[in-house]
Amino acid sequence: MTLRNFSAHRLDLSAYGLQNVTTEPKTVPTFYFIGVSTAQSSMNRIFPLWMAALGRPEVELAGYDCQLHDEPARYRQIAGQIKHDPLSLGGLVTTHKLDLLAAARDLFDELDPYAQTLDEVSCLVKTRDQEMGDKLHGYALDPVADGRALQGILGDRYFERMKGNVLCLGAGGAAAAIALHLINRPLKGDRPRHLALVDIDQNRLDQVREMVNRVGTDIQFDYICNADPAENDRLLAALTPNSVVINATGMGKDLPGSPITDAAVFPKHGVVWELNYRGERQFLQQAKAQQQRRKLRIEDGWTAFLYGWTSVIAKVLDVRIDS
């Protein structure tokens, strides 16, 4: 790829294994937002208000858009700047959690246990030490953030009470985080008996399978490689009442469309969780069209979005954010 040239005050990252990479140093304390279409995010309006409330109004948000599965050099440039630019504090990663860590793993000095288990980072934190120099820490906070959101939706012992199962459409980072959260629920009644993951990419399914086998669980997992929305309709139709259906494909926000067709039928009394909080969200509209008839409970990704952001901000700024 061709990286942008800057005429003055460039930060040369070649000494850190990033050959021929230069970028602009920040002039104010900066929190990074690494995504696909960051300019459209509600966080651009919310972030300054949160910084004022936390007593850090000088911290600015910088959005960095990457293409889906972008070139490794782009991810390494961002990670390198956060690590070595004095005013780059850290940041939040959305769609690129797996790709960024795969491309820039050697730039991280420390990964938390979830990041090691999931092979992804959703939070980058830079620390500075006079003796040791700059250090870059990577955290995977989605199991905590998505777990809090899901627990708020389902309540305690949902699967013991309602006997439903889980169908997760998509097997990327968000799906892996949800699976890990459910695996780690200490009470059996908070764990489903069966969880099916569906994805168009066999490699993603294999990565989740490897993680599940490594961690161990009493949940029965199925891994289904499928790109046909009509087949997803059939999987939906086979669910028991009270089952949980999750759209973790990114379709409806990062990609157009829905993983199911308009002919799909949701499980009666089911819970439908659309992980996207913005965008066209065709999957969400399909569920709403059946809400009364099928007695569905429908949630979008707004609460998970808030949990995700506040958990990352707390890490990056080293502050406590209470309820």
Secondary structure, DSSP 8 states (H G I E B T S, - for coil): ------SSS-EE-GGGT-TT-EE---SS-EEEEEESSGGG-THHHHHHHHHHHTT-TT-EEEEEE--TT--HHHHHHHHHHHHH-TTEEEEEESTTHHHHHHHHGGG-SEE-HHHHHHT--SEEEEEEETTTEEEEEEE--HHHHHHHHHHHHH-TTHHHHH---EEEE--SHHHHHHHHHHHT-SSGGGS-SEEEEEES-HHHHHHHHHHHHHH--SSEEEEEE---HHHHHHHHHTS-TT-EEEE-S-BTTTBSS-SS-TT----TT-EEEE--SSS--HHHHHHHHTHHHHT-EEE-SHHHHHHHHHHHHHHHHT-----
